[in-house]
Amino acid sequence: MNHTAFLFPGQGSQAVGMGASLVNVPEARAIFEQANRLLQRDFSALMWQGPTDQLNETVNTQPALFIHSLAAWSAWRQQRPAFVAGHSLGELSAMAAAGALSFEDGLALVCLRGQLMQRAGQENPGGMAAILGLEIPALEEVCAQASQGGEVVQVANDNCPGQVVISGHRAALERAMTAAKAAGAKRALPLAVSIAAHSPLMDTIQAEWNKAVDAAHFQQPQIPVISNVHALPLTDAAALRADLKAQMQSRVRWTESVRFLADRGVTEFVEVGSGTVLGGLVKRIVTGALTRPLGTLADFEAQ
């Protein structure tokens, strides 16, 4: 039995130099070159050399993460995993890795996603905050009480026990942070973002996103993809589309997703692409889980 799941990171895992060590691996180099052709610019240079502030712009971060993850995936020549899953933006990487979406169509969707989310942040400004040490039910109650007068805040990312991100209008976010600390949270930390991802503030771009998802060619994935929205496997094109649409304003159920995988016998979690953020979360969700990165040449050589 295959006990491995491959995980694909989302925004926050980017760093200057991402993917550079894979350039001499033919399969990975082909992905970087294809991305440069499709984007009609030397996008690899931005990933490998920066500058950091430009790489950290949502419109650049999202395609950079997708490209790095797919480059690493393409270089992988060993047994395919039993499942794939991606955190937020990483769900598109997971779908492409599973063969449900071509690299070209996936990159086009990722680029549009970044553009739309950045525009939503300009049209409907908001923010996000990490809440540490408060259980989900208590935090849901805090958010419900802090949502007032048309200003909303909600749970955006259930990352792992004790680490949850909330998202919404600035004023509601401030109220929720204060109330969360009063309710027993250890810390409430505003994140350095100008968008309120996975919240109703994304509604201004939802229709345009839905149209793009409907126009893209999806097919049945060759590997089950775990849904961000429902923490269950997606096994056909209709389900993939529905999840990508709903994900824009819905909670990323990462804790539930990892527990689902563990319950299905997964004991090893491989983080494909940039950083080790997801591996750290997995260790806090599943006691004794094995985690390893797969994003640099050294990671491949360590196999």
C-alpha positions as CSV (number, residue, x, y, z in Angstrom):
1,M,0.0,0.0,0.0
2,N,1.2,3.5,-0.8
3,H,1.3,5.6,2.4
4,T,2.5,8.9,0.9
5,A,0.7,12.2,0.2
6,F,2.3,15.0,-1.7
7,L,1.4,18.5,-0.4
8,F,1.7,21.8,-2.4
9,P,2.3,25.1,-0.6
10,G,0.4,28.3,-0.9
11,Q,1.2,32.0,-0.5
12,G,3.7,32.7,2.3
13,S,6.1,29.9,1.2
14,Q,7.9,31.9,-1.5
15,A,11.5,33.0,-1.2
16,V,14.0,34.5,-3.6
17,G,16.0,31.6,-5.1
18,M,13.0,29.3,-5.2
19,G,13.6,26.5,-7.7
20,A,17.0,27.7,-8.8
21,S,18.9,24.6,-7.8
22,L,16.7,22.5,-10.1
23,V,17.6,24.3,-13.3
24,N,20.0,21.5,-14.3
25,V,17.4,18.8,-14.0
26,P,16.0,18.5,-17.5
27,E,12.4,17.9,-16.5
28,A,12.4,20.9,-14.1
29,R,14.2,23.1,-16.6
30,A,11.6,22.4,-19.2
31,I,8.9,23.7,-16.8
32,F,10.8,26.9,-16.1
33,E,11.4,27.5,-19.9
34,Q,7.7,26.7,-20.7
35,A,6.6,29.2,-18.0
36,N,8.9,31.9,-19.4
37,R,7.4,31.3,-22.9
38,L,3.8,31.4,-21.7
39,L,4.3,34.5,-19.6
40,Q,6.4,36.2,-22.3
41,R,9.0,37.3,-19.8
42,D,12.0,35.9,-17.9
43,F,9.9,35.0,-14.9
44,S,12.5,32.5,-13.6
45,A,14.9,35.5,-13.0
46,L,12.3,37.0,-10.6
47,M,12.0,33.7,-8.8
48,W,15.8,33.2,-8.5
49,Q,17.1,36.7,-8.2
50,G,14.2,38.8,-6.9
51,P,13.8,41.6,-5.8
52,T,11.9,40.3,-2.8
53,D,9.3,43.0,-2.7
54,Q,8.4,42.2,-6.4
55,L,8.3,38.5,-5.8
56,N,6.0,39.1,-2.8
57,E,3.4,40.8,-4.9
58,T,0.3,38.5,-5.1
59,V,0.3,38.7,-8.9
60,N,3.9,37.2,-8.9
61,T,3.8,35.1,-5.8
62,Q,1.1,32.8,-7.0
63,P,2.5,31.8,-10.4
64,A,6.0,31.5,-8.8
65,L,4.7,28.9,-6.3
66,F,2.8,27.0,-9.0
67,I,5.9,26.9,-11.3
68,H,8.3,25.8,-8.6
69,S,5.9,23.1,-7.4
70,L,5.3,21.7,-10.9
71,A,9.0,21.8,-11.7
72,A,9.8,19.7,-8.7
73,W,6.9,17.4,-9.4
74,S,8.0,16.9,-13.0
75,A,11.5,16.0,-11.8
76,W,10.1,13.3,-9.5
77,R,10.6,9.9,-11.2
78,Q,9.6,7.6,-8.4
79,Q,6.3,6.1,-7.2
80,R,3.3,8.4,-7.4
81,P,1.6,9.3,-4.1
82,A,-1.7,7.9,-2.9
83,F,-3.1,11.5,-2.6
84,V,-2.3,15.1,-3.3
85,A,-3.4,18.2,-1.5
86,G,-2.6,21.9,-1.7
87,H,-3.0,24.7,0.7
88,S,-5.1,27.5,-0.9
89,L,-3.2,28.4,-4.1
90,G,-1.5,25.1,-3.8
91,E,-4.7,23.3,-4.6
92,L,-4.2,24.4,-8.3
93,S,-0.7,22.9,-8.2
94,A,-2.1,19.7,-6.8
95,M,-4.7,19.5,-9.5
96,A,-2.1,20.0,-12.2
97,A,0.2,17.4,-10.6
98,A,-2.7,15.0,-10.6
99,G,-3.2,15.4,-14.3
100,A,-6.6,17.1,-14.0
101,L,-5.3,20.3,-15.5
102,S,-2.5,21.0,-18.0
103,F,0.4,23.1,-16.9
104,E,-0.6,25.8,-19.5
105,D,-4.2,26.0,-18.3
106,G,-3.1,25.8,-14.6
107,L,-0.6,28.6,-15.0
108,A,-3.2,30.8,-16.8
109,L,-5.7,30.2,-13.9
110,V,-3.1,30.9,-11.3
111,C,-2.0,34.2,-12.9
112,L,-5.6,35.3,-13.2
113,R,-6.3,34.3,-9.6
114,G,-3.4,36.5,-8.4
115,Q,-4.5,39.4,-10.5
116,L,-8.2,39.1,-9.3
117,M,-7.2,38.7,-5.7
118,Q,-4.9,41.7,-5.8
119,R,-7.7,43.8,-7.5
120,A,-10.2,42.7,-4.9
121,G,-7.8,43.9,-2.2
122,Q,-7.8,47.3,-3.9
123,E,-11.6,47.5,-4.5
124,N,-12.5,46.1,-1.1
125,P,-9.6,46.5,1.3
126,G,-9.3,44.1,4.2
127,G,-6.8,42.1,6.1
128,M,-5.9,38.8,7.8
129,A,-4.6,37.9,11.3
130,A,-3.2,34.8,12.9
131,I,-4.8,33.7,16.1
132,L,-2.8,31.4,18.3
133,G,-4.1,29.2,21.1
134,L,-7.9,29.5,20.6
135,E,-10.0,26.6,19.5
136,I,-12.1,26.9,16.3
137,P,-15.6,26.9,18.0
138,A,-14.6,29.8,20.3
139,L,-13.0,31.7,17.4
140,E,-16.1,31.2,15.3
141,E,-18.2,32.8,18.1
142,V,-15.6,35.7,18.3
143,C,-15.9,36.3,14.6
144,A,-19.7,36.2,14.6
145,Q,-19.8,38.8,17.4
146,A,-17.1,41.0,15.7
147,S,-19.0,41.0,12.4
148,Q,-21.2,44.1,12.7
149,G,-22.8,46.8,10.5
150,G,-21.9,45.2,7.2
151,E,-18.3,44.6,8.3
152,V,-17.5,40.9,8.4
153,V,-14.7,38.6,9.6
154,Q,-14.4,34.8,9.5
155,V,-12.1,31.9,9.9
156,A,-10.0,31.7,6.7
157,N,-7.4,29.0,7.3
158,D,-7.6,26.3,9.9
159,N,-3.9,25.5,9.6
160,C,-3.4,23.3,12.6
161,P,-4.5,23.0,16.2
162,G,-3.7,26.3,17.9
163,Q,-3.0,28.2,14.7
164,V,-5.9,29.7,12.8
165,V,-6.1,32.7,10.4
166,I,-9.1,35.0,10.3
167,S,-9.9,37.3,7.4
168,G,-12.2,40.2,6.7
169,H,-12.8,44.0,6.9
170,R,-10.1,45.8,8.9
171,A,-12.5,47.2,11.6
172,A,-14.1,43.7,12.1
173,L,-10.7,42.1,12.1
174,E,-9.5,44.5,14.9
175,R,-12.6,43.8,17.0
176,A,-12.0,40.0,16.5
177,M,-8.4,40.2,17.5
178,T,-9.2,42.1,20.7
179,A,-12.1,39.7,21.5
180,A,-9.9,36.6,20.7
181,K,-7.3,37.7,23.3
182,A,-10.0,38.3,25.8
183,A,-11.4,34.8,25.1
184,G,-8.0,33.3,25.9
185,A,-5.9,33.4,22.7
186,K,-2.2,33.4,23.4
187,R,-1.5,35.9,20.5
188,A,-3.4,37.7,17.8
189,L,-1.0,38.8,15.0
190,P,-2.0,40.9,12.0
191,L,-0.5,39.5,8.8
192,A,1.4,41.7,6.3
193,V,-1.2,41.4,3.5
194,S,-3.6,43.8,1.9
195,I,-6.2,41.3,0.9
196,A,-8.8,39.4,2.9
197,A,-8.5,36.0,1.2
198,H,-11.0,33.3,1.8
199,S,-13.7,35.8,2.9
200,P,-16.7,37.5,1.5
201,L,-14.5,40.4,0.5
202,M,-13.5,38.3,-2.5
203,D,-17.1,38.6,-3.8
204,T,-16.2,41.4,-6.2
205,I,-14.2,39.1,-8.4
206,Q,-16.1,35.9,-7.8
207,A,-18.1,36.0,-11.1
208,E,-15.0,36.6,-13.2
209,W,-13.2,33.8,-11.4
210,N,-16.1,31.4,-11.9
211,K,-16.2,32.2,-15.6
212,A,-12.5,31.4,-16.0
213,V,-12.7,28.2,-14.0
214,D,-15.7,27.1,-16.2
215,A,-13.7,27.9,-19.4
216,A,-10.6,25.9,-18.4
217,H,-10.3,22.3,-19.5
218,F,-10.4,19.9,-16.5
219,Q,-10.4,16.1,-16.6
220,Q,-10.6,13.3,-14.0
221,P,-7.5,13.4,-11.8
222,Q,-5.2,10.4,-11.9
223,I,-4.6,10.9,-8.2
224,P,-7.3,11.9,-5.7
225,V,-7.1,15.6,-4.8
226,I,-8.2,16.5,-1.3
227,S,-10.6,19.5,-1.3
228,N,-9.7,22.6,0.7
229,V,-13.4,23.4,1.1
230,H,-14.7,19.9,2.3
231,A,-11.5,18.0,3.3
232,L,-12.6,15.1,1.1
233,P,-11.3,13.7,-2.2
234,L,-12.2,15.3,-5.5
235,T,-12.4,12.7,-8.2
236,D,-14.0,14.3,-11.2
237,A,-13.9,17.6,-13.2
238,A,-17.2,18.9,-11.9
239,A,-16.0,18.5,-8.3
240,L,-12.7,20.2,-9.1
241,R,-14.4,23.2,-10.6
242,A,-16.9,23.5,-7.8
243,D,-14.1,23.4,-5.2
244,L,-12.0,26.1,-6.9
245,K,-15.0,28.4,-7.1
246,A,-16.1,27.9,-3.5
247,Q,-12.5,28.1,-2.2
248,M,-12.3,31.8,-3.0
249,Q,-14.6,32.8,-0.1
250,S,-14.4,29.6,2.0
251,R,-12.3,28.3,4.8
252,V,-9.2,26.3,4.0
253,R,-9.8,23.1,6.1
254,W,-6.2,22.1,6.3
255,T,-6.3,20.4,9.7
256,E,-9.3,18.3,8.6
257,S,-7.6,17.5,5.3
258,V,-4.4,16.2,7.0
259,R,-6.4,14.2,9.5
260,F,-8.4,12.7,6.6
261,L,-5.2,11.6,5.0
262,A,-3.8,10.1,8.2
263,D,-7.1,8.2,8.7
264,R,-6.6,6.8,5.2
265,G,-3.2,5.3,6.1
266,V,-0.9,8.2,5.0
267,T,2.2,8.2,7.2
268,E,4.6,10.3,5.0
269,F,3.9,13.8,3.8
270,V,6.1,15.3,1.0
271,E,6.0,19.1,0.6
272,V,6.5,19.7,-3.1
273,G,8.0,23.1,-4.0
274,S,9.0,26.0,-1.7
275,G,9.6,25.9,2.0
276,T,8.6,23.6,4.8
277,V,5.6,25.4,6.2
278,L,3.2,22.6,5.5
279,G,5.4,20.0,7.0
280,G,5.5,22.0,10.2
281,L,1.7,22.1,10.3
282,V,1.4,18.4,9.6
283,K,3.6,17.6,12.6
284,R,1.3,19.6,14.8
285,I,-1.8,17.8,13.4
286,V,-0.6,14.1,13.2
287,T,1.7,12.8,16.0
288,G,4.6,10.8,14.5
289,A,4.0,11.8,10.9
290,L,7.0,11.7,8.6
291,T,7.5,14.9,6.6
292,R,10.1,15.9,4.0
293,P,10.6,18.7,1.5
294,L,11.0,18.2,-2.2
295,G,11.9,21.5,-3.7
296,T,15.7,21.7,-4.1
297,L,18.4,19.6,-5.8
298,A,19.6,18.6,-2.3
299,D,16.1,17.2,-1.5
300,F,16.2,15.0,-4.5
301,E,19.7,13.8,-3.8
302,A,18.6,12.9,-0.3
303,Q,16.0,10.4,-1.6
